């Protein structure tokens, strides 16, 4: 196979075949020598998201997020995907490029072989969940477009049952927090990042501007379970509806004690990534925050929602800072969840897609097939 591939590359253009030298500027293509018709082509391109505000959580601050945009093409139909790689997850442009370059997508005759394709992608290397999610999302988009149906319809979900999304207010000085709250006026639920020692001042600043429900994300910032319980009661009095990741992801005993005694649900985020983590969080947390970039994409996320329900756990669907591509993909699942935190595309100023929108705080699913997005400034393609 290798010698045949080299021969064809050495020959230059070969009718009916494609290879890396003819793809669009900035894109890498993994389909060498696959037939253009009837076979899939995977392309990927690094991109950097610019955040509207410097984003501060208990772990640190940043103003950009690296993403990898992916495309899966089959019979001139393109499915779009995305890997978003905030630094704390350990992936970056280089790891994504390395992982995606391993994928021989052209060996599959049909994109409808989703189970085979995604099982193959998953076993190529451990981890790399964002890169895996970028393929999963692109494949779902492609297959939905081939079926000419959006995924919420394929799954049989009611688009009227989408939740209200929270809008995240990053840590800042009280005056800036108040300004951010005013900026968030279209949203019905606010998410406030806590865990840096000034939690009560942060909540008081928000409460001086609004009486909307608040959810709080501690990002593992609390270290003492008794203080955490005291805060849980204080936060409940302040109209907080749940607490996300209060203590270290490895503090299972203390978190289980807090969950048993807390007047508010305790949700696992950093402590919960893939389906295998259910055995760690069951009985320790009230619910889980499912994110496509943590679990490897829509196929896993769908199974995880069902699994959480079977265990009597609450379900939240979240996101990273992402374009409307990955956010809209997650939104397709949102009729199944208790809470949505799908504001990642709203926190950036260089989105390249249009997809799910927010109306009076509620997630509105697009009608288009697949994950339902379209490119903002459609590139001219040579392919
Ligand atoms: Mg979180």
Boltz pocket constraint, residues with backbone or C-beta under 6 A from the ligand:
constraints:
  - pocket:
      binder: B
      contacts: [[A, 217], [A, 219], [A, 244], [A, 245], [A, 269], [A, 270], [A, 289]]
      max_distance: 6.0
